[in-house]
């Protein structure tokens, strides 16, 4: 079996592990992903940015919540344009490797500006992004070595749905993911 094929067929197992981890850490996560937080900014690059856009949309659909997605490189090119969105927001960095240069530089800049709620979600343990974050969620079983990254994307997406459900205690949504 080829590496890509192996990663694709291991999605179910990876998703089950991710679900179990989120349920185990639900109380911790609620500290960041639950009211009274009212603004969320999701950062990513490449496929992680596409998931950031989906996560932002899920949160923006909540009553009274603002949510945005910013590509790491876009933030670096126009920090003055994006910084007002990040003020008093929960900042969420999605990075498969935890070492994407644009994400690391954006995290460094936001840290310098005093942002206090920096959350990172990555597939690699002991990443540089972890050192810049207030809270890091690591799901190493979802890391894809191949170029396909199917397992990574499905786990990021399921995780985003669960974080959205944790925000407002949507047990039906959590059951649906289960």
HELIX and SHEET records of a PDB file:
HELIX    1   1 UNK A    3  UNK A    9  1                                   7    
HELIX    2   2 UNK A   11  UNK A   24  1                                  14    
HELIX    3   3 UNK A   26  UNK A   30  1                                   5    
HELIX    4   4 UNK A   47  UNK A   60  1                                  14    
HELIX    5   5 UNK A   72  UNK A   77  1                                   6    
HELIX    6   6 UNK A   79  UNK A   86  1                                   8    
HELIX    7   7 UNK A  101  UNK A  112  1                                  12    
HELIX    8   8 UNK A  128  UNK A  132  1                                   5    
HELIX    9   9 UNK A  140  UNK A  142  5                                   3    
HELIX   10  10 UNK A  150  UNK A  168  1                                  19    
HELIX   11  11 UNK A  171  UNK A  177  1                                   7    
SHEET    1   A 5 UNK A  66  UNK A  71  0                                        
SHEET    2   A 5 UNK A  39  UNK A  44  1                                        
SHEET    3   A 5 UNK A  90  UNK A  95  1                                        
SHEET    4   A 5 UNK A 118  UNK A 122  1                                        
SHEET    5   A 5 UNK A 135  UNK A 138  1                                        
END                                                                             
